Amino acid sequence: MLIFLIVFGPFLCGILSWLLGRKNEEQRDWFVIAVTGAELILTLLLLRGGAAARIPGILAGGLTFTTDGFRMTYAVITAVMWAGTTLFAKEYFREEREHLNRYWLFIIVTLGATEGVMLSGDMMTTFVFFEILSFTSFTWVIQEETPGAVRAGYTYLFIAVIGGLVLFMGLALLSFAAGTLSYAELSEAVAATERPELVMAAGVCILIGFGAKAGMFPVHIWLPKAHPVAPSPASALLSGILTKVGIYGILMVSMNALFSYESFGFLVLILGVITMALGAVLALFSINLKRTLACSSMSQIGFILTGVGMMILLRAVGSSEGAGTAMSGLMLHMVNHSLIKLTLFMAAGVVVMKIHVLTLNEIRGFGRSKLLFKIAFALGALGISGVPLFNGYLSKTLLHEGIVEGIHECARYSTALSVIEWIFLFSGGLTFAYMLKLFICIFVQKNRDPKRQQFYDSDRRGMDMLSTIAVVGSSLLMVVLGQPYVATHLAAFMNGYEEILHFHAFSWENLKGGLISLSIGAVVYLLFVRKVLVREDSYVELWPAGLDVILKPLCRAGMFLWTCAVRVFDLSTDGLIRLLRKTVVREKKVKGRKSVHPGLLRTMSAEISGGAEPVTSNFTFALMMTCIGIIVILLAILLSWRGWRV
């Protein structure tokens, strides 16, 4: 019963909030705060012990839910994120009230769908709620309905739809090869399968499908576009939780089905390293506050995926200790990144709701006089940079230790892993560099316009009481989770790896890796950011001017060639159809047909036929009908899942 309340309660409350908002917006806002607070209390009750639930008769196999340390932890983290952003949104949306009823409806519905994913007991249940939240969260991106928001929203939706189709294909292959999609049964079923190549193919499809939501390269393009245009409370959820939904799916299939597939582990590792490094570089070059944080999210997702890849490789070679270390690191970094981005995106929201700009040159000096705001941002920056005694340090240290273990245990990949170790350390250094750039710009430097700086300094709080509780309260978790005793016990609770309790976080070997990253970051800031990215006392974005000169013509040339190829294919197909009509399938006149006098019905028919002809005679119509056919087939597979699987 408790799981049903957690998962399906928000669906009902979302509808109630919409109905209430049509009569009284103030009551609706407090109702939403109460709903997210109640959701947090309910998820905390899960920690008392394990629970399970099942709804039979849906998709033949039913929807199943279960709990363990990792699932319960992320159910709580999800509720914390929603409660924090809802408190903050009370002030954030004080002036911008348009479309707010729609926003809260889909925010609460997405809460239930996200909890459904986190507590799912099989991959089909995960898929159902994953697709629900993909469509409901689309409305967050287009909330402001500006041209940029609409473009970003459609990019997000396009990636979500394509990812969902590829994911479903992976689930179909995995079910066919293993005979089950239950997380509890997958391990034994995959070990006994006679079609390991199908399991590998399924794993790749599932990786792409969930990776699209996680922001993994190369399906990351929605992430830097969506965050700058979405409301800041929604950005915090997109970055902190919805990307983790994708990671959750990748992690579940990795731990339960593909833990012995070295090639799959190496694929995840390579994609994780590219995502990690590319996101850090994009964040370093950006001069937009929210875009920097969005690219930072992409980079941190890369750190987590690197841990997933190392966990699979180490388990495949039989190193349970190394795999446990990597798994502890990636799970802790998931939690840490969620909470860090909760703080940092709400901090960005403070800037937006006060001055409505995000470029560094305009927000420069905004936080100089705001002590609590400065402390909260600093704690988030220290956490994500991996500074000792803050939460990101321990999780990144465990991830680094997993790579070091792989160098010794995975002889086949030792050279590649040695290179990856330095990319890991360098990416961590870039994290420190771009967070240092943000902090110094917002809280240390003065604005070039003295009147604007005087206006910034006149507001010494920057937030009301509810926003202060949300922003400062969440930032304190950076310190709490940065203590080894707390972090190691949390990791042991999530994955059951008790040996992690004896991990020496502050030994010289572990401190050395963190200090190398921080030193790299300081050097990059002093020699590159200050010398190259700052010109005439202004921040400049060299990425478009420097690299797009090459990339844009190449992309345009590629699109032109692709358009020409599609057009040639289109015309050739239409020409073939016309040729068949004139030769093999000749149209014959029907004898004896009486002429019909023109009338209203005939006129309407002619107009409809004339309007439909450009569509039906074109190859695009065939593609559309093919897509409809595919959807029908997928629905048939869903309805006959049990029989098809046998």
C-alpha positions as CSV (number, residue, x, y, z in Angstrom):
1,M,0.0,0.0,0.0
2,L,2.8,2.4,0.8
3,I,4.5,1.9,-2.6
4,F,1.2,2.5,-4.3
5,L,0.7,5.8,-2.4
6,I,4.2,6.9,-3.3
7,V,3.9,6.1,-7.0
8,F,0.3,6.7,-7.9
9,G,-0.6,9.3,-5.3
10,P,1.1,12.2,-7.2
11,F,-0.9,11.3,-10.4
12,L,-4.2,12.0,-8.5
13,C,-2.7,15.0,-6.7
14,G,-1.5,16.5,-9.9
15,I,-5.1,16.5,-11.3
16,L,-6.4,18.0,-8.0
17,S,-3.8,20.7,-8.1
18,W,-4.9,21.6,-11.6
19,L,-8.5,21.8,-10.6
20,L,-7.6,23.8,-7.5
21,G,-5.5,26.2,-9.5
22,R,-8.4,27.2,-11.7
23,K,-10.1,28.6,-8.6
24,N,-7.3,29.8,-6.3
25,E,-3.7,29.9,-7.3
26,E,-2.4,30.7,-3.8
27,Q,-4.1,27.6,-2.4
28,R,-2.8,25.6,-5.3
29,D,0.8,26.6,-4.5
30,W,0.5,25.6,-0.9
31,F,-1.2,22.4,-1.9
32,V,1.7,21.4,-4.1
33,I,4.2,22.1,-1.3
34,A,2.1,19.9,1.0
35,V,2.0,17.1,-1.6
36,T,5.8,17.1,-2.0
37,G,6.3,17.2,1.8
38,A,3.9,14.3,2.2
39,E,5.8,12.4,-0.5
40,L,9.1,12.9,1.4
41,I,7.6,11.6,4.6
42,L,6.2,8.5,2.8
43,T,9.5,7.7,1.2
44,L,11.3,8.0,4.5
45,L,8.8,5.4,5.9
46,L,10.2,3.0,3.3
47,L,13.5,2.9,5.2
48,R,11.9,0.9,8.0
49,G,12.1,-2.2,5.9
50,G,11.7,-3.9,2.5
51,A,8.4,-3.8,0.7
52,A,7.1,-5.1,-2.6
53,A,3.9,-4.7,-4.7
54,R,2.5,-5.9,-8.0
55,I,-0.4,-4.9,-10.3
56,P,-1.4,-7.9,-12.4
57,G,-3.1,-7.8,-15.8
58,I,-1.1,-4.9,-17.3
59,L,1.2,-5.8,-20.3
60,A,0.4,-9.5,-19.5
61,G,3.3,-9.6,-17.0
62,G,2.0,-6.8,-14.7
63,L,3.7,-3.9,-13.0
64,T,6.1,-4.9,-10.2
65,F,7.7,-2.8,-7.5
66,T,10.3,-3.7,-5.0
67,T,12.7,-2.0,-2.5
68,D,16.4,-2.4,-1.6
69,G,19.0,-0.1,-0.3
70,F,19.7,1.6,-3.6
71,R,16.0,2.0,-4.6
72,M,15.0,3.3,-1.2
73,T,17.8,5.8,-1.1
74,Y,16.9,7.2,-4.5
75,A,13.2,7.2,-3.7
76,V,14.1,9.5,-0.8
77,I,16.5,11.6,-2.9
78,T,13.8,12.1,-5.5
79,A,11.4,13.3,-2.9
80,V,14.0,15.6,-1.4
81,M,14.6,17.2,-4.8
82,W,10.9,17.8,-5.4
83,A,10.4,19.2,-1.9
84,G,13.3,21.5,-2.2
85,T,12.5,22.9,-5.7
86,T,8.8,23.3,-4.7
87,L,9.7,25.4,-1.8
88,F,12.0,27.5,-3.9
89,A,9.5,27.8,-6.7
90,K,7.1,29.7,-4.4
91,E,9.2,32.8,-4.7
92,Y,10.6,32.0,-8.2
93,F,7.2,32.1,-9.8
94,R,5.9,35.0,-7.8
95,E,5.9,37.4,-10.8
96,E,5.8,34.9,-13.7
97,R,2.3,33.3,-13.3
98,E,1.6,32.3,-16.9
99,H,1.0,28.6,-17.6
100,L,1.7,27.8,-14.0
101,N,-1.3,25.5,-13.6
102,R,0.1,23.3,-16.4
103,Y,3.5,23.4,-14.9
104,W,2.5,22.2,-11.5
105,L,0.2,19.5,-13.0
106,F,3.1,17.9,-14.9
107,I,5.7,18.5,-12.2
108,I,3.6,16.4,-9.7
109,V,2.8,13.7,-12.3
110,T,6.4,13.4,-13.2
111,L,7.2,12.9,-9.5
112,G,5.0,9.8,-9.4
113,A,6.5,8.5,-12.7
114,T,10.0,9.0,-11.4
115,E,9.3,7.2,-8.2
116,G,7.8,4.4,-10.3
117,V,11.1,4.1,-12.1
118,M,13.2,4.1,-9.0
119,L,11.0,1.4,-7.3
120,S,10.4,-0.8,-10.4
121,G,11.0,-4.5,-10.0
122,D,11.4,-5.3,-13.7
123,M,12.5,-3.6,-16.9
124,M,9.0,-3.4,-18.4
125,T,7.8,-1.4,-15.4
126,T,10.8,0.8,-15.7
127,F,10.1,1.3,-19.3
128,V,6.4,2.3,-18.8
129,F,7.2,5.0,-16.2
130,F,10.3,6.1,-18.1
131,E,8.2,6.9,-21.1
132,I,5.6,8.7,-19.0
133,L,8.1,11.0,-17.4
134,S,9.8,11.6,-20.8
135,F,6.5,13.2,-22.2
136,T,5.5,15.0,-19.0
137,S,8.9,16.6,-18.5
138,F,8.8,17.9,-22.0
139,T,6.3,20.6,-20.8
140,W,9.0,21.9,-18.3
141,V,11.3,22.8,-21.2
142,I,8.7,24.7,-23.2
143,Q,7.2,26.4,-20.0
144,E,8.1,29.9,-21.1
145,E,7.0,29.3,-24.7
146,T,9.8,31.5,-26.2
147,P,11.1,30.4,-29.6
148,G,14.3,29.1,-27.9
149,A,12.3,27.1,-25.4
150,V,10.1,25.6,-28.1
151,R,13.1,24.6,-30.2
152,A,14.8,23.1,-27.1
153,G,11.6,21.3,-26.2
154,Y,11.2,19.7,-29.5
155,T,14.9,18.6,-29.5
156,Y,14.2,17.1,-26.0
157,L,11.1,15.4,-27.2
158,F,12.8,14.1,-30.4
159,I,15.6,12.5,-28.4
160,A,13.1,11.1,-25.9
161,V,11.0,9.4,-28.6
162,I,13.9,8.0,-30.5
163,G,15.5,6.8,-27.3
164,G,12.2,5.2,-26.2
165,L,11.9,3.2,-29.5
166,V,15.5,2.0,-29.3
167,L,15.0,1.1,-25.7
168,F,11.9,-0.9,-26.4
169,M,13.8,-2.8,-29.2
170,G,16.4,-3.6,-26.6
171,L,13.9,-4.9,-24.1
172,A,12.3,-7.1,-26.8
173,L,15.7,-8.6,-27.7
174,L,16.6,-9.2,-24.0
175,S,13.2,-10.8,-23.3
176,F,13.6,-13.1,-26.3
177,A,17.2,-14.1,-25.3
178,A,16.7,-14.4,-21.6
179,G,13.0,-15.2,-21.3
180,T,12.4,-12.6,-18.5
181,L,12.8,-8.9,-17.7
182,S,12.6,-9.3,-13.9
183,Y,15.7,-7.8,-12.3
184,A,15.6,-10.7,-9.7
185,E,15.7,-13.3,-12.5
186,L,17.9,-11.7,-15.2
187,S,21.2,-12.8,-13.8
188,E,20.5,-16.5,-13.9
189,A,18.5,-16.3,-17.1
190,V,21.3,-14.4,-19.0
191,A,24.0,-16.9,-17.7
192,A,21.9,-19.8,-19.1
193,T,21.0,-18.2,-22.5
194,E,22.2,-19.8,-25.7
195,R,22.1,-16.5,-27.5
196,P,24.7,-14.2,-25.8
197,E,25.0,-12.1,-29.0
198,L,21.4,-11.1,-28.6
199,V,22.0,-10.1,-25.0
200,M,24.9,-7.9,-26.2
201,A,22.7,-6.3,-28.9
202,A,20.0,-5.7,-26.4
203,G,22.5,-4.1,-24.0
204,V,23.6,-1.7,-26.7
205,C,20.0,-0.7,-27.5
206,I,19.2,-0.3,-23.8
207,L,22.4,1.8,-23.3
208,I,21.4,4.2,-26.1
209,G,17.7,4.4,-24.9
210,F,18.6,5.2,-21.3
211,G,21.7,7.2,-22.3
212,A,19.5,9.6,-24.2
213,K,17.8,10.6,-21.0
214,A,21.1,10.6,-19.0
215,G,22.7,13.0,-21.4
216,M,25.4,10.6,-22.6
217,F,27.4,11.3,-25.7
218,P,26.4,11.3,-28.6
219,V,22.7,11.6,-27.6
220,H,23.4,14.5,-25.2
221,I,22.4,17.4,-27.5
222,W,19.1,18.2,-25.7
223,L,20.9,18.8,-22.4
224,P,22.8,22.1,-23.1
225,K,19.8,23.4,-24.9
226,A,17.1,22.6,-22.4
227,H,18.6,23.8,-19.2
228,P,19.1,27.5,-20.1
229,V,15.5,27.9,-21.3
230,A,13.7,25.9,-18.6
231,P,12.7,27.4,-15.3
232,S,15.4,27.0,-12.7
233,P,13.4,24.7,-10.4
234,A,12.8,22.5,-13.4
235,S,16.4,22.6,-14.4
236,A,17.4,21.4,-11.0
237,L,15.1,18.3,-11.5
238,L,16.2,17.7,-15.1
239,S,19.8,17.7,-14.0
240,G,19.6,16.2,-10.6
241,I,17.0,13.5,-11.1
242,L,15.9,12.9,-14.7
243,T,19.4,12.3,-15.9
244,K,19.7,9.8,-13.0
245,V,16.6,7.9,-14.3
246,G,18.7,7.1,-17.4
247,I,21.7,6.1,-15.3
248,Y,19.4,3.9,-13.2
249,G,18.3,2.0,-16.2
250,I,21.9,1.5,-17.4
251,L,23.0,0.5,-14.0
252,M,20.2,-2.0,-13.5
253,V,20.8,-3.8,-16.8
254,S,24.6,-3.7,-16.2
255,M,24.4,-5.2,-12.7
256,N,21.7,-7.8,-13.5
257,A,22.3,-8.8,-17.1
258,L,25.6,-7.7,-18.6
259,F,28.0,-7.8,-15.7
260,S,30.2,-10.5,-17.4
261,Y,30.3,-8.8,-20.9
262,E,33.7,-7.2,-21.1
263,S,33.1,-5.6,-24.5
264,F,29.9,-3.9,-23.1
265,G,31.8,-2.6,-20.1
266,F,34.5,-1.2,-22.3
267,L,31.8,0.5,-24.6
268,V,30.2,2.1,-21.5
269,L,33.6,3.2,-20.3
270,I,34.6,4.9,-23.6
271,L,31.3,6.7,-23.9
272,G,31.5,7.7,-20.3
273,V,35.1,9.1,-20.7
274,I,34.0,11.1,-23.9
275,T,31.0,12.5,-22.1
276,M,33.0,13.4,-19.0
277,A,35.8,15.3,-21.0
278,L,33.5,16.9,-23.5
279,G,31.1,18.2,-20.9
280,A,33.9,19.7,-18.9
281,V,35.4,21.5,-22.0
282,L,32.0,22.9,-23.0
283,A,31.4,24.1,-19.4
284,L,34.8,25.8,-19.3
285,F,34.1,27.8,-22.5
286,S,30.5,28.8,-21.6
287,I,29.7,32.3,-20.4
288,N,26.1,31.5,-19.5
289,L,25.5,30.5,-15.9
290,K,22.9,27.8,-16.5
291,R,24.5,26.5,-19.7
292,T,27.7,26.1,-17.7
293,L,25.9,24.1,-15.1
294,A,24.1,22.1,-17.8
295,C,27.4,21.1,-19.4
296,S,28.8,20.4,-16.0
297,S,25.9,17.9,-15.5
298,M,26.9,16.2,-18.8
299,S,30.5,15.9,-17.5
300,Q,29.4,14.5,-14.1
301,I,27.2,11.9,-15.9
302,G,30.4,10.9,-17.7
303,F,32.1,10.4,-14.3
304,I,29.3,8.1,-13.3
305,L,29.2,6.1,-16.6
306,T,33.0,5.7,-16.2
307,G,32.3,4.0,-12.9
308,V,29.6,1.8,-14.5
309,G,32.1,0.7,-17.2
310,M,34.8,0.0,-14.6
311,M,32.4,-2.0,-12.5
312,I,31.5,-4.3,-15.4
313,L,35.1,-4.8,-16.5
314,L,36.3,-5.6,-12.9
315,R,33.4,-8.0,-12.4
316,A,34.1,-9.7,-15.7
317,V,37.7,-10.4,-14.7
318,G,36.6,-11.6,-11.3
319,S,37.8,-8.7,-9.1
320,S,34.9,-8.4,-6.7
321,E,36.8,-5.9,-4.5
322,G,37.5,-3.6,-7.4
323,A,34.0,-3.9,-8.7
324,G,32.6,-3.1,-5.2
325,T,34.8,0.0,-5.0
326,A,33.7,1.3,-8.5
327,M,30.0,0.5,-7.7
328,S,30.3,2.4,-4.4
329,G,31.8,5.4,-6.1
330,L,29.3,5.6,-8.9
331,M,26.3,5.2,-6.5
332,L,27.7,7.9,-4.2
333,H,28.4,10.2,-7.1
334,M,24.8,9.8,-8.3
335,V,23.5,10.9,-4.9
336,N,26.1,13.7,-4.6
337,H,25.5,15.1,-8.1
338,S,21.8,15.1,-7.5
339,L,22.1,17.2,-4.3
340,I,24.9,19.4,-5.7
341,K,22.8,20.4,-8.8
342,L,19.8,21.0,-6.5
343,T,21.8,23.7,-4.8
344,L,23.5,25.1,-7.8
345,F,20.5,25.4,-10.1
346,M,18.4,26.9,-7.3
347,A,21.3,29.4,-6.8
348,A,21.1,30.1,-10.6
349,G,17.4,30.6,-10.1
350,V,18.1,33.3,-7.5
351,V,20.0,35.2,-10.1
352,V,17.3,34.8,-12.8
353,M,14.4,35.9,-10.6
354,K,16.2,39.0,-9.3
355,I,17.9,40.4,-12.5
356,H,16.6,38.1,-15.3
357,V,20.0,37.7,-17.0
358,L,22.5,34.8,-17.0
359,T,25.6,35.9,-19.0
360,L,28.6,36.3,-16.8
361,N,29.4,39.8,-17.8
362,E,26.0,41.0,-16.7
363,I,25.7,39.0,-13.4
364,R,29.2,39.8,-12.4
365,G,29.4,41.0,-8.8
366,F,25.7,40.0,-8.1
367,G,26.5,38.0,-4.9
368,R,29.2,40.1,-3.3
369,S,27.0,41.3,-0.5
370,K,24.8,38.2,-0.1
371,L,26.5,36.1,2.6
372,L,24.1,33.1,2.8
373,F,23.8,32.9,-0.9
374,K,27.6,33.0,-1.2
375,I,28.0,30.2,1.4
376,A,25.5,28.0,-0.3
377,F,27.0,28.4,-3.8
378,A,30.5,27.9,-2.4
379,L,29.5,24.6,-0.7
380,G,28.0,23.4,-4.0
381,A,31.1,24.4,-5.9
382,L,33.5,22.7,-3.4
383,G,31.4,19.6,-3.5
384,I,31.3,19.2,-7.2
385,S,35.0,20.1,-7.5
386,G,36.1,17.2,-5.3
387,V,37.7,19.2,-2.5
388,P,38.5,17.0,0.6
389,L,35.9,17.1,3.4
390,F,33.1,17.8,0.9
391,N,30.8,15.2,-0.7
392,G,32.3,15.0,-4.2
393,Y,35.7,14.2,-3.0
394,L,34.9,10.7,-1.6
395,S,32.8,9.6,-4.6
396,K,35.4,10.8,-7.1
397,T,38.2,9.2,-5.1
398,L,36.3,5.8,-5.2
399,L,35.8,6.2,-8.9
400,H,39.5,6.9,-9.3
401,E,40.4,4.0,-7.2
402,G,38.2,1.8,-9.4
403,I,40.3,2.9,-12.5
404,V,43.5,2.2,-10.6
405,E,42.3,-1.3,-9.7
406,G,41.4,-1.9,-13.3
407,I,44.9,-1.0,-14.5
408,H,46.3,-3.8,-12.2
409,E,43.5,-6.3,-12.8
410,C,42.5,-5.9,-16.4
411,A,45.7,-6.6,-18.2
412,R,44.0,-6.5,-21.6
413,Y,43.0,-2.8,-21.1
414,S,45.8,-1.6,-18.8
415,T,47.3,0.8,-21.3
416,A,43.9,2.3,-22.2
417,L,43.0,2.6,-18.6
418,S,46.3,4.4,-17.8
419,V,45.3,7.0,-20.4
420,I,41.7,7.1,-19.0
421,E,43.1,7.8,-15.5
422,W,44.7,11.0,-16.7
423,I,41.7,12.1,-18.6
424,F,39.7,11.5,-15.4
425,L,42.1,13.6,-13.4
426,F,42.2,16.3,-16.0
427,S,38.4,16.5,-16.3
428,G,38.2,16.8,-12.5
429,G,40.6,19.7,-12.8
430,L,38.5,21.4,-15.4
431,T,35.5,21.0,-13.0
432,F,37.4,23.0,-10.4
433,A,38.5,25.6,-13.1
434,Y,35.0,26.4,-14.3
435,M,33.4,26.5,-10.9
436,L,36.2,28.8,-9.7
437,K,35.4,31.0,-12.7
438,L,31.8,31.2,-11.7
439,F,32.4,31.8,-8.1
440,I,35.0,34.6,-8.7
441,C,32.8,36.2,-11.3
442,I,29.6,36.3,-9.2
443,F,31.0,36.7,-5.7
444,V,34.4,38.4,-5.9
445,Q,34.7,40.6,-8.9
446,K,32.8,43.9,-9.3
447,N,30.5,44.7,-12.1
448,R,32.0,47.0,-14.8
449,D,28.9,49.3,-14.3
450,P,29.2,51.0,-10.9
451,K,25.4,51.7,-10.8
452,R,24.5,48.1,-11.5
453,Q,27.0,47.0,-8.8
454,Q,25.3,49.4,-6.4
455,F,21.9,47.9,-7.2
456,Y,23.3,44.4,-6.6
457,D,24.7,45.4,-3.3
458,S,21.5,47.0,-2.1
459,D,19.9,43.6,-1.7
460,R,21.8,41.7,1.0
461,R,19.6,38.6,1.2
462,G,18.5,37.9,-2.3
463,M,16.0,35.3,-1.2
464,D,12.9,35.1,1.0
465,M,12.7,32.7,3.9
466,L,11.4,29.6,2.0
467,S,14.0,30.0,-0.7
468,T,16.7,30.4,1.9
469,I,15.6,27.2,3.6
470,A,15.7,25.3,0.3
471,V,19.0,26.7,-1.0
472,V,21.1,26.9,2.2
473,G,19.5,23.7,3.7
474,S,20.4,21.6,0.6
475,S,24.0,23.1,0.5
476,L,24.7,21.8,4.1
477,L,24.3,18.2,2.8
478,M,27.6,18.8,0.9
479,V,29.4,18.9,4.3
480,V,27.3,16.0,5.9
481,L,27.9,13.6,3.0
482,G,31.6,14.7,2.8
483,Q,32.4,12.9,6.0
484,P,33.8,9.4,5.4
485,Y,31.7,7.7,8.1
486,V,28.4,9.0,6.6
487,A,29.4,8.4,3.0
488,T,30.8,4.9,3.5
489,H,27.8,3.7,5.5
490,L,25.5,5.2,2.8
491,A,27.4,3.3,0.1
492,A,27.2,0.1,2.1
493,F,23.5,0.5,2.6
494,M,22.9,1.1,-1.2
495,N,25.0,-1.8,-2.6
496,G,25.6,-4.2,0.4
497,Y,29.4,-4.0,0.0
498,E,30.4,-3.9,3.6
499,E,34.2,-3.7,2.8
500,I,33.7,-0.1,1.8
501,L,33.4,0.8,5.5
502,H,37.2,0.2,5.8
503,F,38.1,2.6,2.9
504,H,40.8,5.1,3.9
505,A,39.5,8.2,2.3
506,F,42.3,10.5,3.5
507,S,45.4,8.3,2.9
508,W,48.1,10.0,1.0
509,E,47.5,7.9,-2.1
510,N,43.9,9.0,-2.2
511,L,44.6,12.6,-1.3
512,K,47.2,12.7,-4.1
513,G,44.7,12.1,-6.8
514,G,42.4,14.8,-5.6
515,L,45.2,17.3,-5.2
516,I,46.4,16.6,-8.7
517,S,43.0,17.4,-10.1
518,L,42.7,20.6,-8.0
519,S,46.2,21.7,-9.1
520,I,45.3,21.2,-12.7
521,G,42.2,23.2,-12.2
522,A,44.1,26.1,-10.6
523,V,46.6,26.2,-13.4
524,V,43.9,26.1,-16.1
525,Y,42.1,28.9,-14.4
526,L,45.2,31.1,-14.0
527,L,46.8,30.4,-17.4
528,F,43.8,29.8,-19.7
529,V,40.6,31.3,-18.2
530,R,42.3,34.6,-17.0
531,K,44.6,34.9,-20.0
532,V,42.5,33.6,-22.9
533,L,38.8,33.6,-21.9
534,V,38.9,37.1,-20.3
535,R,39.7,39.9,-22.7
536,E,39.6,43.6,-21.9
537,D,38.1,42.7,-18.5
538,S,35.2,40.8,-20.2
539,Y,34.4,37.1,-20.4
540,V,34.4,35.9,-24.0
541,E,33.0,32.7,-25.4
542,L,35.6,31.4,-27.9
543,W,33.9,28.1,-28.6
544,P,31.5,29.3,-31.3
545,A,34.0,31.7,-32.8
546,G,36.9,29.3,-32.7
547,L,35.4,25.9,-33.5
548,D,32.1,26.5,-35.2
549,V,33.9,28.1,-38.1
550,I,34.9,24.5,-39.0
551,L,31.9,22.6,-37.5
552,K,29.1,24.7,-39.0
553,P,30.1,24.4,-42.7
554,L,30.7,20.7,-42.2
555,C,27.3,20.2,-40.6
556,R,25.6,22.3,-43.3
557,A,27.4,20.4,-46.1
558,G,26.4,17.1,-44.5
559,M,22.8,18.2,-44.2
560,F,22.8,19.4,-47.8
561,L,24.1,16.1,-49.1
562,W,21.6,14.2,-46.9
563,T,18.8,16.4,-48.2
564,C,19.9,15.8,-51.8
565,A,20.0,12.0,-51.2
566,V,16.6,11.9,-49.6
567,R,15.1,14.0,-52.4
568,V,16.6,11.8,-55.1
569,F,15.2,8.7,-53.3
570,D,11.9,10.5,-53.0
571,L,11.7,11.4,-56.7
572,S,12.9,8.0,-57.9
573,T,10.3,6.2,-55.8
574,D,7.5,8.5,-57.1
575,G,8.8,8.0,-60.6
576,L,8.7,4.2,-60.2
577,I,5.1,4.4,-59.0
578,R,4.1,6.5,-62.0
579,L,6.0,4.1,-64.4
580,L,4.0,1.1,-62.9
581,R,0.8,3.0,-63.3
582,K,1.5,3.5,-67.0
583,T,2.8,0.0,-67.7
584,V,2.0,-2.9,-65.4
585,V,-0.8,-1.5,-63.4
586,R,-2.7,0.5,-66.0
587,E,-5.7,2.4,-64.8
588,K,-9.0,1.4,-66.6
589,K,-12.1,3.4,-66.9
590,V,-15.2,2.0,-65.3
591,K,-18.1,1.6,-67.8
592,G,-21.6,2.3,-67.0
593,R,-20.9,4.9,-64.4
594,K,-23.5,7.6,-64.4
595,S,-22.5,11.2,-64.2
596,V,-23.3,12.9,-61.0
597,H,-24.4,16.5,-61.0
598,P,-22.1,18.8,-59.0
599,G,-23.4,19.4,-55.6
600,L,-22.2,20.2,-52.1
601,L,-21.1,16.6,-51.4
602,R,-19.2,16.3,-54.7
603,T,-17.5,19.7,-54.2
604,M,-16.4,18.7,-50.7
605,S,-15.1,15.4,-52.0
606,A,-13.1,17.1,-54.8
607,E,-11.6,19.5,-52.3
608,I,-10.6,16.8,-49.9
609,S,-9.1,14.7,-52.7
610,G,-7.2,17.7,-54.1
611,G,-5.8,18.5,-50.7
612,A,-4.8,15.0,-50.0
613,E,-3.1,14.3,-53.3
614,P,0.2,16.1,-52.5
615,V,0.5,14.0,-49.4
616,T,-0.6,10.6,-50.6
617,S,1.4,10.8,-53.8
618,N,4.6,11.6,-52.0
619,F,7.0,9.1,-50.4
620,T,6.6,10.9,-47.1
621,F,3.1,9.4,-46.9
622,A,4.6,6.0,-47.2
623,L,7.0,6.7,-44.4
624,M,4.1,7.9,-42.3
625,M,2.1,4.8,-42.9
626,T,5.2,2.7,-42.2
627,C,5.5,4.4,-38.8
628,I,1.9,3.8,-38.0
629,G,2.4,0.1,-38.9
630,I,5.4,-0.1,-36.6
631,I,3.3,1.4,-33.8
632,V,0.5,-1.2,-34.4
633,I,3.1,-4.0,-34.3
634,L,4.6,-2.7,-31.1
635,L,1.1,-2.6,-29.5
636,A,0.4,-6.1,-30.7
637,I,3.7,-7.3,-29.1
638,L,2.8,-5.5,-25.8
639,L,-0.7,-7.1,-25.7
640,S,0.6,-10.6,-26.4
641,W,3.9,-10.2,-24.4
642,R,3.5,-13.4,-22.4
643,G,2.7,-15.6,-25.4
644,W,5.3,-13.9,-27.7
645,R,8.0,-14.4,-25.1
646,V,7.4,-18.2,-24.9
